[in-house]
């Protein structure tokens, strides 16, 4: 009895160690690459649009494949898909070291996005498979803490590496970490999870889903042009076709009954989408504000901006533990409320706003996001049956990536409306401030809607 209990505890800690280690990799890479974009552009002679695709290609690829890989993991095994994701991430990261053109870099970033989908489409499902409801929130809080730790370390470590060793050193830094992850998986995790073994994979639905999501997200990146609206319309129409097709087959890639009949799942997913849509572009605006309007260098701006992910890192484990004992919907709603408060106050910043106030507002938003993320993920993962855990994990990641893309789409649309194709200079600072304030106003309104979406799911979760 004691031996069996010890083995179970070892299994839990091993799974959490591996999942948490992997959770650090892609957020670190994303925040570090943002800082390295000017160096990449100079080295590979890339224009602003191409540099934008260095970021967007990763996000788009990851979003398209998250849900299909989550479903595939339920069928063939979550450990198998998770391990393949770490392997592909390590290989593609290594190959980037030899990129000679912006085209090859973007192509490899697509592979990195695909590998990220394999990792994040299964990691929460694996944690949910191992940890019972009373311990799940704490485990998810630790896992999400690693995500925020990656976001916090990225600008600092990435800035140092880029300045002294060049932008390729960021990717070189991650290769041994990927290898360590593979070794940990091989040595620590001996169990496989596949509750939907024998069911057919829905290739047709996955293809329609990919077309719908890529059209929608690409359209958002092209707003406010007519092409952008055409792509968004196409994406919405394809999404409707996807729902019709999925409703008629026995083993869909996404069971729409999760939305129609599972109140907690539906509103938790909606709350996640709104939250990421309302917060993801905040860093983009604040980075421009600090470096252009306040005249700070990238290092100083980065030190100010890490107040938000540091607050997230500190609060996530606490929020995760609370969600094991209290209603996670209530905790997440409080977090969304704090985020909305921070966004509303950011609507009033100007060129003379003191830096300490920016730090406090970002920290307030970080506290709000930290209180929201772990409990909301716990609510989603605890609301489905075991055979649907991969799909649920994929939904969590998809909501994050789609929300981030929508947030950046709103930000770029406002920049285009207020500044146009001009470079950011003293003559366009007034337009930049107007774009920021309008953006924060839109994000504030979204956050308020998010509070209601979060509260609407308030019912008892299944065990």
N, C-alpha and C positions, 0 to 999 in steps of 0.2 A: 504493500500500500504506500509506504513512504517512498520506495524507489519509483513507483509509478508517478506519484505526485511530483517528485524531483524532476523526472523526465519531462513532465508536462510544463513545469516552470522553466526548464532549460529551453524547451521548444518555444515558449512564449518570448523569453528574453532574446533568443537567437533571431526569431522572426522580426521582432521590433528593432534589433540592432541593424539587421540587414536593410530593412525597409527605411529606417531613419537615415542610414548612411547614403542610400540611393536618393532619398528625398532631398538631400543637400545639393546634389550635383547640378541638375538643370536650372534651379533658381539662381544658384551662384553664377552659372554660365551666362544666364540672361542678363543679370544686373551688371556683370563685368563687361560683357560685349557692348552694352549701351555706352559705357564710358570709353571703349576702345574704337568706336565708330570713326572719329576723325583720323586716327592713325591708320585704320583699315583703308579709308578713302584715299589717303595720301599714298599709301604703299601700292594699292591696286588701281589707282587712278579712276576711282568710282565717283559718280555724281550722287546728289542727294537722294534721288529716287532709288538708285541701286542700293545705297546704304539702308534705305528704309526697308527694302526687301530682305536684307540680311536678318532683320528682326521679324518681319511679317511672314517670310517663308517658313520659319520655324513654327510660329504660332498657327499658321494655316494648316500645315502638315500635321501638327500635333492634334489640332481640333478635329480634323477629318477622320483620323484613325483611332481616336480615344474610345468611342463607343463600339466600333467593330472589334477592336482588340479586347475590350472588356468582355464582349459576348464570346469571342473565340476562346478566351481564357476559361470561361465557364465550361466550355466543351472539351478542350484538349488538356487543360491544366494551367492553373495560375502561376505556379512556380516556373513552368516551362516558358510561358510567354514573358514573365518578368525577367528571367535569366537571359533570354534571347534579346530583350530590350537593352539590358546592361551591356551585353556583348556588342550589339550594333552601335550603341552610343560610344563605346570605347574605340571601336574601329573607325567610325566616322570622325570622331574627334582627333584621332591620330592622323588621318588622311588630310585633315584641314591644315596641318602643319606644312604641307607641301603644295597648298593652293597657290597658283600663279595668276589667277584672274578672278574677278568678282563673280563671274558666271559659275566657275567651279566651286567657289565658296558658298554661293547660294544653293547650288545643288546638294552639297554636303550638309548644309543647314537643314534642307528638307529631310534628309536621312536622319539627322539628329532629332528633328521634330517627330518623325515616325517612331524612333526608338523611345523618345519621351512618352509617347502615347502608350507604348507597350509597358513602360515602367509605372506610370501613374494610373493606367487603366486597370492595373492589378494590385498595386501595393495596398490600397485601403481595403480591397476585398480580402487579401491575405490576412491583414490585421484583424478584420472582422471575423474571419473564419477561426482564428486562434483565440481571440479574447472574448469572453462572455459579456453580456450587456453591462454588468456592474463594473467591469474593468476597461471597457472599450473606449470610453471617452478619454480616460487618462492616457491610454496608448496612442489614440489619435492626436491628442494634444502634444505629446512628445514628438510624434511624427511630423506634425505641422510646424512645430518649433524648429525642426531642422530645415524646413522650407524657408522660414523667416530668417534663420541664421545664415542660410545661403544668400538671401537677398541683402542681408546686412554686411556680410563679408565681401560680396562681389565688388562693390565700388572701391573699397579700401584695398583689398589684395589685388584686384584687377588694375586699379590705378597705379599701384607700385610696380607690378609686373610690366604693364604697358610702357611706363615711363623709363624703366631701366633695362628691360629685356625685349621689348617689342610686343605687339599684339598677339603674335603666335604663341608667346609663352603662357597666355591664359589657357589655351587649349592643351599645351604641353603639361601644365599643372594638373589637369583633370585626368589625363591618361592613366597615371599610376593609381589614382583614386578609383577609376573604373575597374582596373585589374584587382585591386583590393576587394571591391564589391563582389566580383566573380569568385574570388577565393573564399570569401565569407559565405556566399550562397552554397558553394560546393561542400564546405566543411560543416556549416551550422544548420542548414535546412535539409532534412531528409524526407519530409512529407510533401505530398502533392494534393492539391485541392481541385476537383472537377465534378461538381454536382450535376452537370448537364451532359455527362458523357453519353455518346451515342446519338445525340440530337444533331440535326443537320444545320450547317452554317448558312445563313441567309445572304448569299452573294448578291442577289438582285437588290434587296433592300439596302445593303451596304453601299452599293454603287450609286443608287439614287440619293442616299443620304450624303455621300461624298460630294456629288454634284450640287445638291441643294446648299450644303454648308459652304463649299468653296465659292459658289456664285454669290451667296449672301455676304460672306466676309470680304471677298474681293471688292464687291460693290461698295461696302462701307469704307474701304481704303481709298476709293476713287471719288467719294462725295466731295463737293456737291455737283459734279459733272453729270451729264445725261447718261453716260455709260454706267456710272455708279448706280443710278436709280434703276436702269434697265437690269443690271445684274442682281440688285436686291429684289426686284419684282420676280425675276426668274427663280431666284433662290426660294422665295416664299411659295411660289407655285409648285416647285419641285418638292418642297417640304410637305405641302398638302397631298401631293401624289404619294410621297413616302408613307404618310399616315394611312392613306387608303390601302396601299399595298400591304403594309404591316398588319392591318386589321383582318386581312383575308388569309394569312398563312399560319400554319401551326407552330412553327419555330422561328419567330421574327428576331431580327437583330435587336429590336427594341419593342418590348411588349407595351403597347399604348394603354393597356389597362392599368399600368403603373401610374399613369397620369389621370385617367378617368375614374379609377376606383380607389386610389391610394392618396388620400388627402395630404398626409404628411410628406410623402415623396414629391408630389406635385408642387406644393407651396414651398417646400425647402429648396427644391431645384430652382424655382422662380426667384426666391430670395437670394440664392447664390448668384444667379445671372444678373440681377439688379445690383447687387453689392459690388461685383467686379466691374460692371459697366459704369458705376458711379465713382469708383476709386482708382482704377488702374492708370488713367491719364493724369492723375494729380501730380505724380512724380515728374512727368514730362513738362507740365506747365511750371512747376516750382523750379525745376532745373534751369529752364529758360529765364525765369524771373530772377533767380539768384545770380546767374552768370552775366546776363545782359543788363537788366535794370539796376541790380545792386553792385555789379562790377566785381563779383567774387571769382576767384580761380576755381578750376574743377575740383581740386582737392578740398578746399574749404566748403564749397557747395555740397560736396559729397558727405562731409562730416556733419553738416546741418541736416541733410536729408536722411541720414541713418537713424535719426531719432524715431522715425515711424516704424521701421522694421525691428528696431530694438524693443520698442514697446510691444509689438506683436509677439516677439520671441519670449518676452517675460510673461505675457498674459496667457498665451495659448495653453501651456500645461495646466495652469490654474483653471481656465475655462473648461478644459477637457475633463478635469476631475469633478468640477461642479456639475457638468452635464450628465455624469453618472448618478448623481444624487438628486438633482433638480430637473425640472422640465427643460430640455435643451432649447425648445422653441422660445421660451421666455428669456433665457440668457442671451440667445442670439439676437432677439429683438432689442434688448437693452444695448447690445453692441452696435446694432444698426443705428439706434438712436444717437449714440455718442458720435458715430461717424458722420451722421447728418449734421450734428451740431458743429463739428469741426469744419465741414464743407460750407455751412452757412456763414461762419465767421471768416472763412477765406475769401468770401465774396467782397469783403471790405478792405483787403490789403491794397497798399499802393507803394510808390517808390520809397516812402519814408518809414514804412513799417519796420520796427526794430527786429533784428534777427532772432532774438530770444523768443519773440512772440510767434515767429514762424516755427521755431523748434517746438514750442508748447502746443500749437495747433496740430502739427504733424504727429506729435506724441499722443494727443487726444484721439486723433483718427486711428493711430496705431493701436491704442487701447480698445477702441471700438471694434476694429477689425479682429483683434486678438480674441475678444469676447464672442465674436460672431462665428468665426471660421470653424473651430473645433466642434462646438455644439451643433452647428448646422450640418457638418459632415456626419457627426454621430447620429443626428436625426434621420438623415437620408439612408445611411447604411443599416440602421436598426429597423427601418420600416419595410424591408423587403425580405423575401425568403432566401435561403442559402444558395439556391441554384441561380439566383439573380444578382448575386453580390458583384460579379464582374461587370455586369451592365450598370449597376448602381455606381460602382467606382468610376466607370467610364463617364457617366453622367456628371459626376462631381467635377472631373477634369474638363469635360466639354463646356460646362457652364463657366468655368474659370477662363478658358481660352476664348470662347465666343464673347464673354463679357469684356475681356481685355481688348479684343479687336474692335468691338463696338465703341468702347471708351476712347480708344485712339482714333477711331473714325470720326467721332464727334469733335475731338480736339483738332484734328487736321482740317475738318470742314470749317470750324470757326477761325482757324488761322488763315485759311483761304479766303473767307468772307471779309475779315478785318484787315488783312495784310496783303493778300494776293500772292503773286509770284515774286514779290520784292524780298530782298534779304533783310534780316532783322538788324536794324541800325537805329540810331537816335531818332530818325525821322519816323520810324514805324513803332516806337515804343508805346505811343498812345493806343495804337491798334492792338498791340500785344496785351496791354492791360485790359482792354475791352474784351478781347477774346478770352482771356483768363477768367474775368469776372462772369461773363456769360456762361462759360464752361462750368464754373463752380456753382452757378445758379441752377443749371440743368442737372448737374450731379446731385445737388441738394434735393431737388424735387424728386429725382429717382430714388434717393435714399429714403425719403418719407414714404413713397410707395412701397419700398422694400420693407419698412417696418410693418405695414399692414399685411404684406404677403407673409412675413415671418410669423405674425400673430395668428393669421388665418389657419395655420396648420396645427393649432394648439389642441391636440387630442392625445390620448395615451398611446405610446409607442408599443409595438409588439416586442416581446422578449426574444 
